[in-house]
Amino acid sequence: AILIGIAVPQYSDYRRRGFDIRAASDLKNVATAEEAYFIDYEAYLSCTDAECAELPGIRALSRGTTLSISAAEDSFTGTSTHPQGTGRVYTWDSEGGGLQD
């Protein structure tokens, strides 16, 4: 019983962090796709969730990931999170060097 009391919370924490990793990975992939899009169209694409699948090389986001990209003329910012994660929101700033901590 003691081992179960220790193992179950540990497993839940690992699982939540796994969902966070999905959100961060999706944001990084979409940011890379934004740069590819910019090469072709000389503009960035504002998008949310499934709309971001229109970017080159993106087929779909991880199930449940909430992602939003806000494009300006020569830069973009984005956020990503997963409702089953720890609640962490990942932020990308193309002018600020990428993934922000």
C-alpha positions in Angstrom: 0.0 0.0 0.0 2.9 2.3 0.8 4.5 1.7 -2.6 1.2 2.4 -4.4 0.8 5.6 -2.4 4.2 6.7 -3.8 3.9 5.2 -7.3 0.5 6.6 -8.3 1.4 10.3 -7.8 4.7 9.8 -9.5 3.0 8.2 -12.5 0.5 11.0 -12.7 3.2 13.6 -12.6 5.1 11.8 -15.4 2.0 11.7 -17.5 1.2 15.4 -17.0 4.8 16.3 -18.0 4.4 14.1 -21.1 1.5 16.2 -22.2 3.5 19.3 -21.6 6.2 17.9 -23.9 3.6 17.3 -26.6 2.6 21.0 -26.4 6.3 22.2 -26.5 7.1 19.9 -29.4 4.0 21.0 -31.4 5.0 24.7 -30.9 8.6 24.1 -32.0 7.4 22.2 -35.1 4.9 24.9 -36.1 7.6 27.6 -35.6 9.9 25.8 -38.0 7.0 25.5 -40.4 6.3 29.2 -40.1 9.9 29.9 -41.3 9.4 27.6 -44.3 6.1 29.4 -45.0 7.9 32.7 -44.8 10.5 31.6 -47.4 7.7 30.9 -49.9 5.3 33.7 -49.2 7.4 36.4 -47.5 4.8 36.5 -44.7 4.0 34.6 -41.6 0.6 32.9 -41.1 -1.6 33.6 -38.1 -3.3 30.4 -37.1 -4.9 28.4 -34.2 -5.0 24.7 -33.6 -6.0 22.8 -36.7 -5.5 25.9 -39.0 -1.8 25.5 -38.3 -1.9 22.2 -40.2 -1.9 24.3 -43.4 1.7 25.2 -42.8 4.3 23.2 -44.7 5.2 19.9 -43.1 2.5 20.0 -40.4 -0.1 17.2 -40.8 -1.8 17.6 -37.4 -1.1 18.7 -33.8 -1.0 16.3 -30.9 -4.5 15.5 -29.8 -5.7 18.0 -27.3 -2.9 20.6 -27.8 -4.1 24.2 -27.9 -1.8 26.3 -30.1 -2.1 29.8 -31.3 0.2 31.8 -33.6 0.0 35.6 -34.0 1.9 36.9 -37.0 3.2 40.3 -37.7 4.8 41.6 -40.8 8.3 40.3 -40.1 7.9 38.2 -36.9 5.5 35.9 -35.0 4.7 34.8 -31.5 2.9 31.7 -30.4 1.6 29.9 -27.4 0.9 26.2 -26.7 -0.5 24.2 -23.8 -2.2 20.9 -23.2 -5.2 20.7 -20.8 -4.0 17.4 -19.4 -0.5 18.8 -18.7 0.7 20.7 -15.6 -0.9 23.9 -16.8 2.4 25.3 -18.3 2.0 27.6 -21.3 4.9 27.5 -23.7 5.7 30.7 -25.6 7.6 31.3 -28.8 8.9 34.7 -29.9 10.7 34.7 -33.3 12.4 38.0 -32.5 13.3 37.0 -29.0 15.2 33.9 -30.0 12.6 31.2 -30.1 11.2 29.2 -27.1 10.9 31.5 -24.1 11.3 30.3 -20.5 
